[in-house]
Amino acid sequence: MEENKKKPLSEKKRGYLIAFLFGTLGLPLGWITSPLVLYVLNKKLKEKDGKLPNKFLRWALIGIVGAPLSIAPIFLIPTETEVEKTARITDELAVAEEKALKKELLEEALNFVKTGKCPDLKNDINRQLFFINEFSDYAMEKSESDQWPSFPKDPVPYNKKVWKKCFGKPKLIDTKQLGDGRRFKSKTFRYESIKTNVEVNTIKNYIEYLVFSL
């Protein structure tokens, strides 16, 4: 205890606390460097000719120079301009709107398959594109079988009457079959109103895939 009383303030905990508090002037970096500078001074500056050097004075002088240097890097960090901010917000809104639209049109596609209700595509080429893309991903996933040449367990059925009601009379543009056609036979129909080709497995009457094509 006696030894602690003889210590100069710069070497006591209170001295380091003062250094830490004044380090706030150098922002977060100052909280580290300010006590560290005082620690180095305590180690380097020793009593000479019976006199203790004024460590706090030297610490303060170093701080006068060091504080601006600690703050300087913050001003070098690039900031977002108003134009960049506007562009970023616009992009984020566009992504959010596209995500919401895809979700809406997938629900339209599922409802079309389940109830035969025609999807609301508003004669909009973008809605048609997203509708077909979402529908195609869903149909292709459903048309995958566990093991060839078995058929898929729960494919998307093709209801020609419903498709004609909603999208008009199709044009047959292609036919395919493997071997004698007992395991695989398909027809591809073109629905011009929605710029879409639909490949149908004609053995089990389900949709293999859809593709949007101008």
C-alpha positions as CSV (number, residue, x, y, z in Angstrom):
1,M,0.0,0.0,0.0
2,E,2.8,2.3,0.9
3,E,4.6,1.6,-2.4
4,N,1.4,2.4,-4.3
5,K,1.1,5.8,-2.6
6,K,4.5,6.7,-3.8
7,K,3.7,5.9,-7.4
8,P,3.1,9.0,-9.6
9,L,-0.4,9.4,-11.0
10,S,0.7,8.3,-14.4
11,E,1.5,4.8,-13.1
12,K,-1.7,4.4,-11.1
13,K,-4.9,2.9,-12.4
14,R,-6.5,6.3,-12.1
15,G,-3.9,7.7,-14.5
16,Y,-4.7,5.1,-17.1
17,L,-8.4,5.8,-16.6
18,I,-7.7,9.5,-17.3
19,A,-5.7,8.5,-20.4
20,F,-8.6,6.3,-21.5
21,L,-11.2,9.1,-21.0
22,F,-9.1,11.7,-22.9
23,G,-8.6,9.1,-25.6
24,T,-12.2,9.7,-26.5
25,L,-11.0,12.8,-28.4
26,G,-9.4,10.4,-30.8
27,L,-12.6,8.4,-31.2
28,P,-12.5,4.6,-30.8
29,L,-8.8,4.4,-31.9
30,G,-7.9,6.8,-29.1
31,W,-9.3,4.5,-26.4
32,I,-6.5,2.1,-27.3
33,T,-3.6,4.4,-28.2
34,S,-4.0,6.9,-25.4
35,P,-3.5,4.4,-22.5
36,L,-0.9,2.6,-24.6
37,V,1.2,5.8,-25.1
38,L,1.1,6.4,-21.3
39,Y,2.2,2.8,-20.6
40,V,5.2,3.2,-23.0
41,L,6.2,6.5,-21.4
42,N,6.0,4.9,-17.9
43,K,8.3,2.1,-19.1
44,K,10.8,4.4,-21.0
45,L,11.0,7.5,-18.8
46,K,12.8,6.8,-15.5
47,E,13.8,8.9,-12.6
48,K,16.9,10.9,-13.3
49,D,19.1,12.8,-10.8
50,G,16.3,12.3,-8.2
51,K,13.7,13.9,-10.4
52,L,10.7,12.3,-12.0
53,P,10.0,13.4,-15.6
54,N,6.5,14.9,-16.2
55,K,5.1,11.9,-18.1
56,F,1.6,13.4,-18.3
57,L,3.0,16.5,-20.0
58,R,4.7,14.4,-22.6
59,W,1.6,12.2,-23.0
60,A,-0.5,15.4,-23.5
61,L,1.9,16.8,-26.2
62,I,1.8,13.4,-28.0
63,G,-2.0,13.5,-27.7
64,I,-2.2,16.9,-29.3
65,V,-0.6,15.4,-32.4
66,G,-2.1,11.9,-32.2
67,A,-5.7,12.9,-31.7
68,P,-6.1,14.4,-35.2
69,L,-4.2,11.5,-36.7
70,S,-6.6,9.1,-35.0
71,I,-9.6,10.9,-36.5
72,A,-8.1,11.4,-40.0
73,P,-8.8,7.8,-41.3
74,I,-12.5,8.3,-40.6
75,F,-12.7,11.1,-43.1
76,L,-10.9,8.9,-45.7
77,I,-13.7,6.3,-45.5
78,P,-15.8,6.8,-48.7
79,T,-19.3,8.0,-48.0
80,E,-22.4,7.3,-50.0
81,T,-23.5,10.2,-52.2
82,E,-27.2,11.1,-52.6
83,V,-27.1,9.8,-56.2
84,E,-25.6,6.5,-55.0
85,K,-28.1,6.3,-52.1
86,T,-31.0,6.8,-54.5
87,A,-29.7,4.2,-56.9
88,R,-29.2,1.7,-54.0
89,I,-32.7,2.2,-52.6
90,T,-34.2,1.9,-56.1
91,D,-32.4,-1.4,-56.7
92,E,-33.5,-2.7,-53.3
93,L,-37.1,-1.8,-54.1
94,A,-36.9,-3.4,-57.5
95,V,-35.6,-6.6,-56.0
96,A,-38.3,-6.6,-53.4
97,E,-41.0,-5.9,-55.9
98,E,-39.7,-8.7,-58.2
99,K,-39.7,-11.2,-55.3
100,A,-43.2,-10.3,-54.4
101,L,-44.4,-10.6,-58.0
102,K,-42.8,-14.0,-58.4
103,K,-44.6,-15.2,-55.3
104,E,-47.9,-13.8,-56.5
105,L,-47.6,-15.5,-59.9
106,L,-46.5,-18.8,-58.5
107,E,-49.7,-18.8,-56.4
108,E,-51.6,-17.9,-59.7
109,A,-50.0,-20.9,-61.4
110,L,-50.9,-23.3,-58.5
111,N,-54.5,-22.0,-58.5
112,F,-54.7,-22.5,-62.2
113,V,-53.6,-26.1,-61.9
114,K,-55.9,-26.8,-58.9
115,T,-59.1,-24.9,-59.9
116,G,-58.7,-24.1,-63.6
117,K,-59.0,-20.4,-62.9
118,C,-57.2,-18.3,-65.5
119,P,-54.2,-16.4,-64.2
120,D,-54.4,-12.6,-64.2
121,L,-51.5,-11.7,-66.6
122,K,-52.9,-8.3,-67.6
123,N,-51.6,-8.7,-71.1
124,D,-48.2,-7.7,-69.6
125,I,-45.1,-9.4,-71.1
126,N,-43.2,-9.2,-67.8
127,R,-46.0,-10.9,-65.9
128,Q,-46.2,-13.5,-68.6
129,L,-42.5,-14.2,-68.4
130,F,-42.4,-14.5,-64.6
131,F,-45.6,-16.6,-64.6
132,I,-44.1,-19.1,-67.0
133,N,-40.7,-19.2,-65.3
134,E,-42.3,-19.9,-61.9
135,F,-44.8,-22.4,-63.4
136,S,-42.0,-24.1,-65.3
137,D,-39.8,-24.5,-62.3
138,Y,-42.7,-26.0,-60.4
139,A,-43.8,-28.3,-63.2
140,M,-40.2,-29.6,-63.9
141,E,-39.7,-30.4,-60.2
142,K,-42.9,-32.3,-60.2
143,S,-42.1,-34.2,-63.4
144,E,-38.9,-35.7,-62.0
145,S,-39.2,-39.4,-61.3
146,D,-37.3,-41.2,-58.6
147,Q,-35.7,-43.6,-61.1
148,W,-35.9,-44.0,-64.9
149,P,-38.0,-45.4,-66.6
150,S,-40.6,-45.0,-63.8
151,F,-43.1,-42.1,-64.1
152,P,-43.2,-39.3,-61.5
153,K,-45.5,-39.8,-58.6
154,D,-47.2,-36.4,-58.5
155,P,-46.7,-34.5,-61.8
156,V,-48.6,-31.4,-63.0
157,P,-51.6,-32.6,-65.0
158,Y,-52.3,-31.1,-68.5
159,N,-55.9,-30.1,-69.0
160,K,-56.2,-29.2,-72.6
161,K,-59.7,-27.6,-72.2
162,V,-58.6,-25.3,-69.4
163,W,-55.4,-24.3,-71.3
164,K,-57.5,-23.5,-74.4
165,K,-60.1,-21.5,-72.3
166,C,-57.3,-19.4,-70.7
167,F,-54.7,-19.1,-73.5
168,G,-56.5,-19.9,-76.7
169,K,-56.1,-22.8,-79.2
170,P,-52.6,-24.2,-79.2
171,K,-50.5,-25.2,-82.3
172,L,-48.8,-28.5,-82.3
173,I,-45.1,-27.8,-83.1
174,D,-43.3,-31.0,-82.2
175,T,-43.7,-34.7,-81.2
176,K,-41.2,-37.0,-79.6
177,Q,-40.9,-40.6,-78.5
178,L,-38.3,-43.1,-77.3
179,G,-38.3,-46.4,-79.0
180,D,-41.8,-47.8,-79.5
181,G,-43.2,-44.9,-77.4
182,R,-44.4,-47.1,-74.6
183,R,-42.2,-45.4,-71.9
184,F,-42.0,-41.9,-73.3
185,K,-44.0,-40.0,-75.9
186,S,-44.6,-36.3,-75.9
187,K,-46.1,-33.4,-77.8
188,T,-45.1,-29.7,-77.6
189,F,-47.9,-27.1,-78.0
190,R,-47.4,-23.5,-78.8
191,Y,-49.6,-20.9,-76.9
192,E,-49.1,-17.7,-78.8
193,S,-51.1,-15.5,-76.5
194,I,-48.5,-16.1,-73.7
195,K,-45.5,-16.8,-76.0
196,T,-45.1,-20.2,-74.4
197,N,-44.2,-23.8,-75.5
198,V,-45.6,-26.6,-73.3
199,E,-44.2,-30.1,-73.6
200,V,-46.7,-32.7,-72.5
201,N,-46.1,-36.4,-71.7
202,T,-49.0,-37.9,-73.7
203,I,-48.7,-41.3,-72.0
204,K,-49.6,-40.0,-68.6
205,N,-50.9,-36.6,-69.7
206,Y,-48.7,-34.4,-67.5
207,I,-46.5,-31.3,-68.2
208,E,-42.8,-32.0,-68.7
209,Y,-41.8,-28.3,-68.9
210,L,-42.8,-24.9,-70.1
211,V,-40.6,-22.4,-71.9
212,F,-41.3,-18.7,-72.6
213,S,-40.2,-18.0,-76.2
214,L,-40.7,-14.9,-78.3
